[in-house]
Amino acid sequence: INLKKNYLFLLLSFLVLVIHQFIFQNFFPNEEGLVGHDYEQFIPNFIFGKIWFLNNFLSVPWFTPSFCCGIPFYADPQSMYYSIPQIIFLIFDPILSVKIIFFLLSILGYMGMFLLANKNFKFNIYISLLCASLFLFNGFFVYRAIAGHVAYLSYIFIPLYSYFLIKSYENQSNNSSYVYLVLSSIIFANFFHSGSGPIILIIFTSIISVLLFYSHLVNSFKIFAKFVFSLSIGVVISLSKITATMLFLENFP
């Protein structure tokens, strides 16, 4: 994209993002100073994570006495100690953190879908912008963010994950292929570490759907070999979270 010659594209891109944030940032908090009901679970968890970090740095928070007379913390499928939202909470106050999380995830989803449509599926910049805008305004992300279903918000990473995975396939002749593959694996591990384990099958199905469309476009299913590699590395990165969660849930058959 020659940005110097695409002023209209830049204007439209910026305008879509501004309108999106102008509409939905008003829910964090809303006119009555309230946030979605499920933030009553996640904000205290992030606050505990901040306290734990200040006292124990990167030590694994296996257990917390702060909730329900004491419960396992890291093994909770929806705990997010090693995640982007937790990092934001370490720096900013809770309400500002919620606003920043929504803004950052909006940006990543918006850019990810544009890159997927433009670079991988070869749509022109305006069709790609339309795809990105539709994904940005999708009801799943917006509604979950407003309601406080923070564990579901990592769904917004699917286009970016697919972009990196496909780029690793398209650049197999040079070393950048490994860089893209590792980036895709880190994003896949993020699905587990950011509490999205409960919807991992939905995420998995969505990624496969994207890859099937791409396979049809290039008339080859070789991309799924890369997907297996990415999936394997991502699982290894998040193995401690997965095993802790599975062992925890075994107590409640």
C-alpha positions in Angstrom: 0.0 0.0 0.0 1.4 3.4 -1.0 0.1 5.4 1.9 1.2 8.7 0.4 -1.2 8.1 -2.5 -4.1 6.7 -0.5 -5.3 9.6 1.6 -8.9 8.5 1.3 -8.1 5.0 2.5 -6.2 6.4 5.5 -9.1 8.8 6.3 -11.7 6.0 6.1 -9.6 3.6 8.2 -9.1 6.2 10.9 -12.7 7.3 10.7 -14.0 3.7 11.2 -11.8 3.2 14.3 -12.8 6.6 15.8 -16.5 5.9 15.3 -16.2 2.5 16.8 -14.4 3.8 19.9 -16.7 6.8 20.2 -19.7 4.5 20.4 -18.5 1.7 22.6 -16.0 3.4 25.0 -19.1 4.9 26.6 -19.8 1.6 28.1 -16.6 1.6 30.2 -18.3 2.8 32.4 -21.8 3.7 31.1 -23.8 6.8 31.9 -24.6 5.5 35.4 -20.9 4.8 36.2 -21.3 1.0 35.9 -19.5 -1.7 33.9 -20.8 -5.1 32.7 -21.8 -7.6 35.3 -18.9 -10.1 34.7 -16.3 -7.5 35.4 -17.1 -8.2 39.0 -15.2 -11.5 38.5 -12.4 -10.4 36.2 -11.4 -7.0 37.7 -10.7 -8.5 41.2 -8.7 -11.3 39.5 -6.6 -8.7 37.7 -6.2 -6.7 40.9 -5.0 -9.9 42.7 -2.6 -10.5 39.8 -1.2 -7.0 40.3 -0.7 -7.5 44.0 0.9 -10.9 43.4 3.2 -9.4 40.8 4.3 -6.7 43.1 5.1 -9.2 45.9 6.2 -12.2 43.9 7.2 -11.0 40.5 6.9 -13.8 37.9 6.4 -16.6 40.4 3.4 -18.7 39.4 0.2 -17.8 41.4 -0.9 -21.3 42.1 -3.3 -20.4 44.8 -5.1 -17.2 46.0 -6.7 -16.6 49.5 -8.5 -13.6 48.0 -11.7 -15.4 46.7 -14.1 -18.0 48.1 -12.0 -18.6 51.2 -9.1 -19.6 49.0 -9.1 -21.3 45.6 -6.5 -22.5 43.0 -5.7 -19.6 40.7 -3.4 -20.5 37.9 -5.3 -23.7 37.3 -8.5 -21.8 36.8 -9.2 -22.0 33.0 -10.2 -18.3 33.0 -7.4 -16.9 35.0 -5.1 -14.6 33.0 -1.9 -13.9 34.9 0.4 -14.3 31.9 -1.6 -12.2 29.4 -1.8 -8.8 27.8 -4.8 -7.6 29.9 -2.9 -8.5 33.1 0.1 -6.5 31.9 -2.1 -3.5 31.3 -3.6 -3.8 34.8 -0.1 -3.8 36.3 0.4 -0.3 34.9 -3.0 1.5 35.0 -6.0 1.8 37.3 -8.9 -0.7 36.8 -11.3 1.5 34.8 -8.6 2.9 32.5 -7.2 -0.6 32.1 -10.6 -1.8 30.8 -10.7 1.1 28.3 -7.2 0.4 27.1 -7.8 -3.4 26.8 -10.9 -2.7 24.6 -9.0 -0.2 22.5 -5.9 -2.4 22.1 -7.9 -5.5 21.2 -10.0 -3.5 18.7 -6.8 -2.3 17.0 -5.4 -5.8 16.8 -8.6 -7.3 15.4 -9.0 -4.4 13.0 -5.4 -4.7 11.7 -5.5 -8.5 11.7 -8.5 -8.8 9.5 -7.2 -6.2 7.1 -3.9 -8.0 6.7 -5.6 -11.3 6.3 -8.0 -10.0 3.6 -5.4 -7.8 1.8 -2.2 -9.8 2.1 -3.4 -13.4 2.2 -6.7 -13.3 0.2 -5.4 -10.6 -2.2 -8.5 -8.3 -1.9 -8.0 -4.6 -2.8 -7.5 -2.2 0.1 -11.1 -1.0 0.2 -12.6 -4.5 0.2 -10.1 -5.4 2.9 -11.1 -2.3 4.9 -14.7 -3.3 4.6 -13.9 -6.8 5.9 -11.9 -5.3 8.8 -14.7 -2.9 9.6 -17.3 -5.7 9.7 -15.0 -7.7 12.0 -14.3 -4.8 14.2 -18.1 -4.2 14.7 -18.9 -7.9 15.1 -21.4 -8.4 17.9 -19.5 -11.3 19.6 -16.5 -9.1 20.5 -18.4 -5.9 21.3 -21.2 -7.6 23.4 -18.7 -9.8 25.3 -16.5 -6.7 26.0 -19.5 -4.7 27.3 -20.8 -7.6 29.4 -17.4 -8.3 30.9 -16.8 -11.7 29.3 -13.1 -11.0 29.2 -12.1 -14.7 28.7 -13.9 -14.6 25.3 -12.2 -11.5 24.0 -9.1 -13.3 22.6 -11.4 -14.4 19.7 -10.3 -11.1 18.2 -6.8 -12.6 17.6 -8.0 -15.2 15.1 -7.4 -13.0 11.9 -4.0 -12.0 13.1 -3.1 -15.7 13.9 -4.3 -16.8 10.5 -2.3 -14.0 8.8 0.9 -15.0 10.5 0.3 -18.7 9.8 -0.4 -18.1 6.1 2.6 -15.8 5.8 4.8 -18.6 7.2 3.4 -20.9 4.5 3.9 -18.3 1.7 7.5 -17.5 2.7 8.9 -21.0 3.0 11.8 -20.2 0.9 13.4 -17.8 3.4 14.0 -17.5 7.2 11.0 -15.2 7.7 8.8 -18.3 7.5 10.1 -19.4 10.9 9.5 -16.0 12.4 5.9 -15.9 11.2 5.4 -19.5 12.5 6.7 -18.7 15.9 4.5 -15.5 16.1 1.4 -17.6 15.2 2.3 -20.1 17.9 2.6 -17.4 20.5 -0.8 -16.1 19.6 -2.2 -19.6 19.8 -0.7 -20.0 23.3 -2.2 -16.7 24.2 -5.7 -18.2 23.7 -5.0 -20.5 26.7 -3.1 -18.0 28.9 -5.7 -15.3 28.4 -8.5 -17.5 29.7 -10.1 -18.6 26.4 -9.8 -22.3 27.1 -13.6 -22.7 27.5 -14.1 -21.5 23.9 -11.0 -23.1 22.3 -13.2 -25.4 20.1 -14.9 -22.3 18.7 -11.5 -20.7 18.1 -10.2 -23.9 16.5 -13.2 -24.2 14.2 -13.0 -20.6 13.1 -9.3 -20.9 12.3 -9.9 -24.1 10.3 -12.7 -22.3 8.4 -10.3 -19.5 7.4 -7.7 -22.1 6.3 -10.2 -24.0 4.2 -11.1 -20.8 2.4 -7.4 -20.1 1.8 -6.9 -23.7 0.7 -9.6 -23.3 -1.9 -8.0 -20.1 -3.1 -4.6 -21.6 -3.7 -5.9 -25.1 -4.6 -3.8 -26.8 -2.0 -4.2 -28.1 1.5 -0.5 -27.9 2.5 -1.3 -24.9 4.8 -2.6 -27.5 7.3 0.9 -28.9 7.7 2.0 -25.5 8.9 -1.1 -25.3 11.1 -0.1 -28.6 12.9 3.4 -27.2 13.5 2.0 -23.9 14.8 -0.6 -25.7 17.0 2.1 -28.0 18.4 4.5 -25.2 19.3 1.6 -23.2 20.8 0.5 -26.1 22.9 4.0 -26.6 24.2 4.3 -22.9 25.2 1.0 -23.1 27.1 1.4 -26.7 28.4 1.8 -25.7 32.0 -1.6 -23.9 31.9 -3.3 -26.7 30.0 -2.0 -29.5 32.4 -2.7 -27.4 35.5 -6.3 -26.8 34.3 -6.9 -30.4 33.3 -5.6 -31.7 36.7 -7.8 -29.2 38.5 -10.9 -30.1 36.5 -10.3 -33.8 37.2 -11.5 -33.1 40.7 -14.9 -32.3 39.4 -16.0 -35.1 37.0 
